[in-house]
Amino acid sequence: MITRSLKVTPKLGLHAKPAGMFVREAGRFKSEVFVLKDGTEVNGKSVMQLMLLAAEHGSLITLRISGPDEQAVWNALEELFKRKFDEA
C-alpha cells in the first residue's frame, strides 16, 4: 500500500475537468485509489466523489493506493499533479 500526500495544483482546485483527468488516469490501473482530505475519504475513481471533497488550490490531499500496480498508479498521478493538470 502506498500512502502519500500532494498539494492540489489546479488554480480552481479539483473541479470537473481536473477531477475527470484524475479519474481517467486512475481508471487505467487495477489498484484501488482513495483520496483523503480533512478526514473525508472518497473513491479516486469517481468524479462525483472527488468533487465532493471541495479540494481547493493549495490544499493537501492524501492518496491511498493499494493493488498490483500501485507504484505505477502513484507515478502516473504524481506526474499529473506535477504537470498541473495541463493548465495553460
SETORGU-813990 format. One record per residue: residue number from 1; z, x, y of N, C-alpha, C in turn. Coordinates in steps of 0.1 Angstrom, whole numbers, padded with zeros to 4 digits. Each point is the difference from the previous one (the first is absolute). Example, Ala and Ser with C-alpha at 12.3 -4.5 7.8 and 13.67 -1.06 7.14 Angstrom:
2
{pos: 1 | n_up: 0078 | n_east: 0132 | n_north: -0057 | ca_up: 0000 | ca_east: -0009 | ca_north: 0012 | c_up: 0000 | c_east: 0009 | c_north: 0012}
{pos: 2 | n_up: -0007 | n_east: -0004 | n_north: 0011 | ca_up: 0000 | ca_east: 0009 | ca_north: 0011 | c_up: 0008 | c_east: -0008 | c_north: 0011}
***
This chain:
88
{pos: 1 | n_up: 0000 | n_east: 0009 | n_north: -0012 | ca_up: 0000 | ca_east: -0009 | ca_north: 0012 | c_up: 0000 | c_east: 0009 | c_north: 0012}
{pos: 2 | n_up: -0008 | n_east: -0004 | n_north: 0010 | ca_up: -0001 | ca_east: 0007 | ca_north: 0013 | c_up: 0006 | c_east: -0009 | c_north: 0011}
{pos: 3 | n_up: 0009 | n_east: 0005 | n_north: 0007 | ca_up: 0006 | ca_east: -0007 | ca_north: 0012 | c_up: -0001 | c_east: 0009 | c_north: 0012}
{pos: 4 | n_up: -0008 | n_east: -0004 | n_north: 0009 | ca_up: -0002 | ca_east: 0008 | ca_north: 0013 | c_up: -0002 | c_east: -0009 | c_north: 0012}
{pos: 5 | n_up: 0003 | n_east: 0005 | n_north: 0011 | ca_up: -0001 | ca_east: -0008 | ca_north: 0013 | c_up: -0011 | c_east: 0005 | c_north: 0008}
{pos: 6 | n_up: -0006 | n_east: -0009 | n_north: 0008 | ca_up: -0011 | ca_east: 0003 | ca_north: 0009 | c_up: 0003 | c_east: -0008 | c_north: 0013}
{pos: 7 | n_up: -0006 | n_east: 0006 | n_north: 0011 | ca_up: 0001 | ca_east: -0007 | ca_north: 0013 | c_up: -0013 | c_east: -0008 | c_north: 0001}
{pos: 8 | n_up: 0001 | n_east: -0013 | n_north: 0005 | ca_up: -0012 | ca_east: -0008 | ca_north: 0001 | c_up: -0008 | c_east: 0005 | c_north: 0012}
{pos: 9 | n_up: -0013 | n_east: 0003 | n_north: -0003 | ca_up: -0008 | ca_east: 0007 | ca_north: 0010 | c_up: -0010 | c_east: -0009 | c_north: 0008}
{pos: 10 | n_up: -0004 | n_east: -0012 | n_north: -0005 | ca_up: -0009 | ca_east: -0008 | ca_north: 0008 | c_up: 0007 | c_east: -0004 | c_north: 0013}
{pos: 11 | n_up: -0008 | n_east: -0001 | n_north: 0011 | ca_up: 0006 | ca_east: -0003 | ca_north: 0013 | c_up: 0007 | c_east: -0014 | c_north: 0000}
{pos: 12 | n_up: -0006 | n_east: -0009 | n_north: -0008 | ca_up: 0006 | ca_east: -0014 | ca_north: 0000 | c_up: 0008 | c_east: -0002 | c_north: -0013}
{pos: 13 | n_up: 0004 | n_east: 0010 | n_north: -0007 | ca_up: 0008 | ca_east: -0001 | ca_north: -0012 | c_up: -0009 | c_east: -0004 | c_north: -0012}
{pos: 14 | n_up: 0007 | n_east: -0005 | n_north: -0010 | ca_up: -0007 | ca_east: -0004 | ca_north: -0012 | c_up: -0005 | c_east: -0014 | c_north: 0001}
{pos: 15 | n_up: -0009 | n_east: -0003 | n_north: 0010 | ca_up: -0006 | ca_east: -0013 | ca_north: 0001 | c_up: -0011 | c_east: -0002 | c_north: -0010}
{pos: 16 | n_up: -0008 | n_east: -0010 | n_north: 0001 | ca_up: -0009 | ca_east: -0004 | ca_north: -0011 | c_up: -0010 | c_east: 0011 | c_north: -0005}
{pos: 17 | n_up: -0006 | n_east: 0007 | n_north: 0009 | ca_up: -0010 | ca_east: 0010 | ca_north: -0004 | c_up: 0007 | c_east: 0012 | c_north: -0007}
{pos: 18 | n_up: 0010 | n_east: 0006 | n_north: 0006 | ca_up: 0006 | ca_east: 0011 | ca_north: -0008 | c_up: 0007 | c_east: -0004 | c_north: -0013}
{pos: 19 | n_up: 0006 | n_east: -0012 | n_north: 0000 | ca_up: 0006 | ca_east: -0005 | ca_north: -0012 | c_up: -0010 | c_east: -0002 | c_north: -0011}
{pos: 20 | n_up: -0012 | n_east: -0005 | n_north: 0004 | ca_up: -0011 | ca_east: -0002 | ca_north: -0009 | c_up: -0005 | c_east: 0013 | c_north: -0006}
{pos: 21 | n_up: -0001 | n_east: 0011 | n_north: 0009 | ca_up: -0004 | ca_east: 0013 | ca_north: -0005 | c_up: 0011 | c_east: 0006 | c_north: -0009}
{pos: 22 | n_up: 0012 | n_east: -0002 | n_north: 0003 | ca_up: 0011 | ca_east: 0004 | ca_north: -0009 | c_up: -0001 | c_east: -0006 | c_north: -0014}
{pos: 23 | n_up: -0002 | n_east: -0013 | n_north: 0000 | ca_up: 0000 | ca_east: -0008 | ca_north: -0012 | c_up: -0013 | c_east: 0004 | c_north: -0009}
{pos: 24 | n_up: -0011 | n_east: 0002 | n_north: 0007 | ca_up: -0012 | ca_east: 0004 | ca_north: -0007 | c_up: 0002 | c_east: 0014 | c_north: -0007}
{pos: 25 | n_up: 0006 | n_east: 0009 | n_north: 0008 | ca_up: 0003 | ca_east: 0013 | ca_north: -0006 | c_up: 0010 | c_east: 0000 | c_north: -0011}
{pos: 26 | n_up: 0011 | n_east: -0007 | n_north: 0002 | ca_up: 0010 | ca_east: -0001 | ca_north: -0011 | c_up: -0006 | c_east: -0008 | c_north: -0012}
{pos: 27 | n_up: -0009 | n_east: -0009 | n_north: 0002 | ca_up: -0005 | ca_east: -0008 | ca_north: -0011 | c_up: -0010 | c_east: 0007 | c_north: -0009}
{pos: 28 | n_up: -0004 | n_east: 0012 | n_north: 0004 | ca_up: -0009 | ca_east: 0008 | ca_north: -0008 | c_up: 0007 | c_east: 0007 | c_north: -0012}
{pos: 29 | n_up: 0014 | n_east: -0001 | n_north: 0000 | ca_up: 0008 | ca_east: 0007 | ca_north: -0009 | c_up: 0008 | c_east: -0009 | c_north: -0009}
{pos: 30 | n_up: 0004 | n_east: 0005 | n_north: -0011 | ca_up: 0008 | ca_east: -0009 | ca_north: -0010 | c_up: 0015 | c_east: 0000 | c_north: 0004}
{pos: 31 | n_up: 0005 | n_east: 0010 | n_north: 0007 | ca_up: 0014 | ca_east: 0000 | ca_north: 0003 | c_up: 0005 | c_east: -0011 | c_north: 0009}
{pos: 32 | n_up: 0012 | n_east: -0004 | n_north: -0001 | ca_up: 0006 | ca_east: -0010 | ca_north: 0009 | c_up: 0004 | c_east: 0007 | c_north: 0013}
{pos: 33 | n_up: -0002 | n_east: -0007 | n_north: 0011 | ca_up: 0003 | ca_east: 0005 | ca_north: 0014 | c_up: 0008 | c_east: -0010 | c_north: 0007}
{pos: 34 | n_up: 0012 | n_east: 0004 | n_north: 0004 | ca_up: 0009 | ca_east: -0008 | ca_north: 0008 | c_up: 0002 | c_east: 0007 | c_north: 0014}
{pos: 35 | n_up: 0001 | n_east: -0008 | n_north: 0010 | ca_up: 0002 | ca_east: 0005 | ca_north: 0013 | c_up: 0014 | c_east: -0006 | c_north: 0006}
{pos: 36 | n_up: 0008 | n_east: 0009 | n_north: 0005 | ca_up: 0013 | ca_east: -0005 | ca_north: 0005 | c_up: 0001 | c_east: 0003 | c_north: 0015}
{pos: 37 | n_up: 0006 | n_east: -0009 | n_north: 0007 | ca_up: 0003 | ca_east: 0001 | ca_north: 0014 | c_up: 0012 | c_east: -0008 | c_north: 0004}
{pos: 38 | n_up: 0010 | n_east: 0006 | n_north: 0006 | ca_up: 0012 | ca_east: -0007 | ca_north: 0004 | c_up: 0006 | c_east: -0009 | c_north: -0010}
{pos: 39 | n_up: 0001 | n_east: 0006 | n_north: -0013 | ca_up: 0006 | ca_east: -0008 | ca_north: -0010 | c_up: -0008 | c_east: -0010 | c_north: -0007}
{pos: 40 | n_up: -0013 | n_east: -0002 | n_north: 0004 | ca_up: -0009 | ca_east: -0009 | ca_north: -0006 | c_up: -0010 | c_east: 0008 | c_north: -0009}
{pos: 41 | n_up: -0002 | n_east: -0005 | n_north: -0012 | ca_up: -0010 | ca_east: 0007 | ca_north: -0009 | c_up: -0011 | c_east: -0010 | c_north: -0003}
{pos: 42 | n_up: -0013 | n_east: 0004 | n_north: 0001 | ca_up: -0011 | ca_east: -0009 | ca_north: -0003 | c_up: -0010 | c_east: 0008 | c_north: -0009}
{pos: 43 | n_up: -0008 | n_east: -0008 | n_north: -0007 | ca_up: -0011 | ca_east: 0006 | ca_north: -0008 | c_up: -0010 | c_east: 0006 | c_north: 0009}
{pos: 44 | n_up: -0003 | n_east: 0013 | n_north: -0002 | ca_up: -0010 | ca_east: 0007 | ca_north: 0008 | c_up: -0014 | c_east: -0003 | c_north: -0004}
{pos: 45 | n_up: -0002 | n_east: -0010 | n_north: -0009 | ca_up: -0014 | ca_east: -0004 | ca_north: -0004 | c_up: -0003 | c_east: -0014 | c_north: 0005}
{pos: 46 | n_up: 0009 | n_east: -0005 | n_north: 0010 | ca_up: -0002 | ca_east: -0013 | ca_north: 0005 | c_up: 0000 | c_east: 0001 | c_north: 0016}
{pos: 47 | n_up: -0012 | n_east: -0004 | n_north: 0005 | ca_up: -0002 | ca_east: 0001 | ca_north: 0015 | c_up: 0011 | c_east: -0009 | c_north: 0007}
{pos: 48 | n_up: 0002 | n_east: -0012 | n_north: -0005 | ca_up: 0009 | ca_east: -0009 | ca_north: 0006 | c_up: 0014 | c_east: 0005 | c_north: 0000}
{pos: 49 | n_up: 0004 | n_east: 0006 | n_north: -0011 | ca_up: 0014 | ca_east: 0005 | ca_north: -0001 | c_up: 0002 | c_east: 0012 | c_north: 0010}
{pos: 50 | n_up: -0011 | n_east: 0009 | n_north: 0000 | ca_up: 0001 | ca_east: 0011 | ca_north: 0009 | c_up: 0001 | c_east: -0004 | c_north: 0015}
{pos: 51 | n_up: -0007 | n_east: -0010 | n_north: 0003 | ca_up: 0000 | ca_east: -0005 | ca_north: 0014 | c_up: 0014 | c_east: -0006 | c_north: 0004}
{pos: 52 | n_up: 0006 | n_east: -0006 | n_north: -0010 | ca_up: 0014 | ca_east: -0006 | ca_north: 0002 | c_up: 0010 | c_east: 0010 | c_north: 0004}
{pos: 53 | n_up: -0002 | n_east: 0013 | n_north: -0003 | ca_up: 0009 | ca_east: 0011 | ca_north: 0003 | c_up: 0001 | c_east: 0002 | c_north: 0016}
{pos: 54 | n_up: -0011 | n_east: -0005 | n_north: 0007 | ca_up: -0001 | ca_east: 0002 | ca_north: 0014 | c_up: 0003 | c_east: 0015 | c_north: 0003}
{pos: 55 | n_up: -0007 | n_east: 0009 | n_north: -0006 | ca_up: 0002 | ca_east: 0014 | ca_north: 0002 | c_up: -0008 | c_east: 0005 | c_north: 0012}
{pos: 56 | n_up: 0007 | n_east: 0002 | n_north: 0011 | ca_up: -0007 | ca_east: 0004 | ca_north: 0012 | c_up: -0002 | c_east: 0015 | c_north: 0001}
{pos: 57 | n_up: -0009 | n_east: 0004 | n_north: 0009 | ca_up: -0003 | ca_east: 0014 | ca_north: 0002 | c_up: 0012 | c_east: 0008 | c_north: 0002}
{pos: 58 | n_up: 0001 | n_east: 0011 | n_north: -0008 | ca_up: 0011 | ca_east: 0009 | ca_north: 0001 | c_up: 0012 | c_east: -0003 | c_north: -0009}
{pos: 59 | n_up: 0000 | n_east: -0012 | n_north: -0006 | ca_up: 0011 | ca_east: -0004 | ca_north: -0009 | c_up: -0001 | c_east: 0008 | c_north: -0013}
{pos: 60 | n_up: 0011 | n_east: 0001 | n_north: -0007 | ca_up: 0000 | ca_east: 0008 | ca_north: -0012 | c_up: 0000 | c_east: -0010 | c_north: -0012}
{pos: 61 | n_up: -0009 | n_east: 0003 | n_north: -0009 | ca_up: -0001 | ca_east: -0008 | ca_north: -0013 | c_up: 0002 | c_east: 0009 | c_north: -0011}
{pos: 62 | n_up: 0005 | n_east: -0005 | n_north: -0011 | ca_up: 0002 | ca_east: 0008 | ca_north: -0012 | c_up: -0009 | c_east: -0006 | c_north: -0011}
{pos: 63 | n_up: -0008 | n_east: 0009 | n_north: -0007 | ca_up: -0008 | ca_east: -0004 | ca_north: -0011 | c_up: 0007 | c_east: 0004 | c_north: -0013}
{pos: 64 | n_up: 0000 | n_east: -0010 | n_north: -0009 | ca_up: 0005 | ca_east: 0003 | ca_north: -0013 | c_up: -0011 | c_east: -0003 | c_north: -0010}
{pos: 65 | n_up: -0005 | n_east: 0011 | n_north: -0007 | ca_up: -0011 | ca_east: -0001 | ca_north: -0008 | c_up: 0004 | c_east: 0004 | c_north: -0014}
{pos: 66 | n_up: -0004 | n_east: -0008 | n_north: -0010 | ca_up: 0004 | ca_east: 0002 | ca_north: -0014 | c_up: -0012 | c_east: -0003 | c_north: -0009}
{pos: 67 | n_up: -0004 | n_east: 0010 | n_north: -0008 | ca_up: -0010 | ca_east: -0003 | ca_north: -0010 | c_up: -0008 | c_east: 0012 | c_north: -0004}
{pos: 68 | n_up: -0010 | n_east: -0001 | n_north: -0008 | ca_up: -0007 | ca_east: 0011 | ca_north: -0006 | c_up: -0008 | c_east: 0009 | c_north: 0010}
{pos: 69 | n_up: -0003 | n_east: -0006 | n_north: 0011 | ca_up: -0008 | ca_east: 0008 | ca_north: 0010 | c_up: 0007 | c_east: 0000 | c_north: 0014}
{pos: 70 | n_up: 0013 | n_east: 0001 | n_north: -0001 | ca_up: 0008 | ca_east: -0001 | ca_north: 0013 | c_up: -0003 | c_east: 0011 | c_north: 0010}
{pos: 71 | n_up: -0002 | n_east: 0012 | n_north: -0005 | ca_up: -0003 | ca_east: 0011 | ca_north: 0009 | c_up: -0013 | c_east: -0002 | c_north: 0007}
{pos: 72 | n_up: -0010 | n_east: -0005 | n_north: -0007 | ca_up: -0013 | ca_east: -0003 | ca_north: 0006 | c_up: 0001 | c_east: -0011 | c_north: 0011}
{pos: 73 | n_up: 0009 | n_east: -0010 | n_north: -0003 | ca_up: 0002 | ca_east: -0011 | ca_north: 0009 | c_up: 0006 | c_east: 0006 | c_north: 0013}
{pos: 74 | n_up: 0011 | n_east: 0007 | n_north: -0002 | ca_up: 0007 | ca_east: 0006 | ca_north: 0012 | c_up: -0010 | c_east: 0009 | c_north: 0008}
{pos: 75 | n_up: -0008 | n_east: 0008 | n_north: -0006 | ca_up: -0010 | ca_east: 0008 | ca_north: 0007 | c_up: -0010 | c_east: -0008 | c_north: 0008}
{pos: 76 | n_up: -0005 | n_east: -0011 | n_north: -0006 | ca_up: -0009 | ca_east: -0009 | ca_north: 0007 | c_up: 0006 | c_east: -0007 | c_north: 0012}
{pos: 77 | n_up: 0012 | n_east: -0005 | n_north: -0002 | ca_up: 0007 | ca_east: -0008 | ca_north: 0011 | c_up: 0004 | c_east: 0010 | c_north: 0011}
{pos: 78 | n_up: 0005 | n_east: 0011 | n_north: -0004 | ca_up: 0004 | ca_east: 0010 | ca_north: 0010 | c_up: -0012 | c_east: 0004 | c_north: 0009}
{pos: 79 | n_up: -0011 | n_east: 0002 | n_north: -0007 | ca_up: -0012 | ca_east: 0004 | ca_north: 0008 | c_up: -0004 | c_east: -0012 | c_north: 0009}
{pos: 80 | n_up: 0001 | n_east: -0012 | n_north: -0004 | ca_up: -0003 | ca_east: -0011 | ca_north: 0009 | c_up: 0009 | c_east: 0000 | c_north: 0012}
{pos: 81 | n_up: 0012 | n_east: 0003 | n_north: -0001 | ca_up: 0009 | ca_east: 0001 | ca_north: 0011 | c_up: -0003 | c_east: 0012 | c_north: 0009}
{pos: 82 | n_up: -0004 | n_east: 0011 | n_north: -0006 | ca_up: -0004 | ca_east: 0012 | ca_north: 0008 | c_up: -0012 | c_east: -0003 | c_north: 0008}
{pos: 83 | n_up: -0009 | n_east: -0008 | n_north: -0006 | ca_up: -0013 | ca_east: -0003 | ca_north: 0007 | c_up: 0002 | c_east: -0011 | c_north: 0011}
{pos: 84 | n_up: 0013 | n_east: -0005 | n_north: 0001 | ca_up: 0003 | ca_east: -0011 | ca_north: 0009 | c_up: -0008 | c_east: -0012 | c_north: -0003}
{pos: 85 | n_up: -0003 | n_east: -0003 | n_north: -0013 | ca_up: -0007 | ca_east: -0011 | ca_north: -0004 | c_up: -0014 | c_east: -0001 | c_north: 0007}
{pos: 86 | n_up: -0006 | n_east: 0011 | n_north: 0003 | ca_up: -0013 | ca_east: 0002 | ca_north: 0006 | c_up: -0001 | c_east: -0007 | c_north: 0014}
{pos: 87 | n_up: 0011 | n_east: -0001 | n_north: 0007 | ca_up: -0001 | ca_east: -0006 | ca_north: 0014 | c_up: -0007 | c_east: 0010 | c_north: 0009}
{pos: 88 | n_up: -0008 | n_east: -0005 | n_north: 0009 | ca_up: -0008 | ca_east: 0008 | ca_north: 0009 | c_up: 0009 | c_east: 0005 | c_north: 0011}
***
